[in-house]
Each structure stands twice: as structure tokens, then as C-alpha cells.
Amino acid sequence: MDRDATADVNAPHSMGTTIIGVTYNGGVILGADSRTSTGLYVANRASDKITQLTDNVYICRSGSAADSQIVSDYVRYFLHQHTIQLGQPATVKVAANLVRLLSYNNKNMLQTGIIVGGWDKYEGGKIYGIPLGGTILEQPFAIGGSGSSYLYGFFDQAWKDNMTKEEAEQLVVKAVSLAIARDGASGGVVRTVIINSEGVTRNFYPGDKLPLWHDEVEAHDSLLDILNAANPEPMST
């Protein structure tokens, strides 16, 4: 293995990512791709970038995998203490401000952008964006990661208030698949999390079920899939 390839393998794990959070008329939907990379090498093609903080609050993680994981671990611990002391679940705003506090106080050391989404009985569904540096922004929708630069115009055109759950999830899946088509650091599958008054629902969309966009090549079985099949057919030349 040459030195450039070795440098990629040993590089810090980075989620050059597409993460999205949108509100709809009954809650919020979070979505993300699943590619984790070290330089140009794909370290994990099916990682889960949507992390649970409490029963009603989840976060989407982008940037350094290590940084975003440690922030989520600390916030989950603090929210658990908060819930025990108050005797009730923490609100989305409290969770988002804990993420903001950790991100801002350690802004010179952390390289992570986070979207916090959830539902509580006081304010309903809420989305907060906490980009690099620790700013906190309450928004009807938030997009982040390397794939987000391809999506601003799409969201300007496609976003609307008071969407139904089905419309909002369709928007999230379409947006992530568009970013996967254009952004080399995004890929794999699409995961969504729906949070509302009824609880949490996780959905999974494999890469071969996503819509194809301009100049994209249709997915084919890999050589390993063919060899592991019960009766593998000869490969055509």
C-alpha cells in the first residue's frame, strides 16, 4: 500500500455527511445518509448518524465522528440527570441548549455540526441547528454536512409550512438522495426518524431503492452478493 493510501486509512474518521431535520404539522422528521469516511476511504458504508438523546429527542451528527459522538454521550448523560431531578422528560430546547453549551465552550477543539430535533408537550415538534462554533438556531428545517451545499436551492423551492407526515418524509428522503447523487462524501442508505406525540418511528431506505438522478448508474449486485447466492449464475462478459 503506498503512502497516500495509508494516509487515507489512518486519517480521523469523518462523516462528510448529509443531515436534515424538518418540522411538519404533527412533529419532526430527521434524516441522514450513512457514509463514514477516513480521507478518501469509506470506513463504514452503513453507519447510523441519527442518535437518541432521550425518548423524545434525537440528534443528527456531522463532521468528526469522534467529536459528535462524545458530545452526544455527554448530553445524554446530563439529560438523564435532568430527567431524574425534574421527574419528567427534558424539552427539546433544553437538549439543544446543552449541545450548544458544549459546542461553544469547546469550539476551538470540536469539528462537528449537529441538528437537534424532537417533540415535547410544551412546544410540540422543534428543530435546532448547532453548526461549527456553537451557534444555536431554531428553524422550521435545518440541513447540514458536506451534502447540504447542494440542497439549499432545492429546499427553497420544495419546502412548505404545515406539511403532512408523508409529505415531510418524502421531502427528506428525496433531499438526501439528491445529495448522495452529487456529493462524494455522502452515500450508502437513507435513515429517517419520525418524532411526534405518539412516539418515535425509524425507517430505513436501502441505496438500491432510492430514486436515480441525472447521469446516475443503476445499482447492481456486488461480486460478493453473486458469490454468496445459493445458485450463483456465471458472470457475463
Phi, psi and omega in degrees: 000127182286171188294323180296318179294319179297323178298321179295316182295324183269001180291156177301144179292129182230137176260074172294103214228169161233116176235144186218141170225130179228149173263151172223185191286002177223000182170215181224157174230129175252144180217153180200157170277194186224016184269124172245129187235157170237099188068236179266001183264131178278108183281326180211120183268354184224040180286157179254109184264003178253111191248137179280132172258312175222185179298333187240005182226131178231161175230150170258133186248137174220167182090218180293126180299317181296316181296314182292327179291319182290324176297314180296323179295315179297313182296319178300319179296313180295322180291326176297315176298317180301317181294319179296317182292321183270340181076018178205159183298148176289150177281166178296322181297319178297314180298315181296322180288331173293318175299316179300317182298313179294318182293318182288316183292341180239029187297337179279351183242338185263142174233075182211141173242137190227144171244126179253130179220148179179184180225137172221164187287347182271316185238359181075212181281132181223145175237132177233132174259129176236090182282183177309134179104340174093014171293148175240132183227118172277126186220153174292332172211154179219141176230147183207175182087176184296330180285347184293334181295340179271356192245352185297315179295322178298315180292325175302324182275322191264339184289143172209152179287158173056042174291154171283168179301317181295318179296318183293318180292321177298321178297316182296313181296318179296318181294316180295319179294326175297316180294321177300322181294330186256330188258119181293339181270358176248145181176189178086230183251173175245128175246141175232152174229123179256125182236124179208191184295340182272350180127212186235135176234127177257136177233154186226129180236105181295156185301326182281357177256000180278152179295146177269142180245186188307128175068007178281145180266135180297141182293143175232158176299141177283168179300322179296319178299318181293316183291329182275355179292155183299313179233079184298135177272149178300140178286134180282152181255000000 
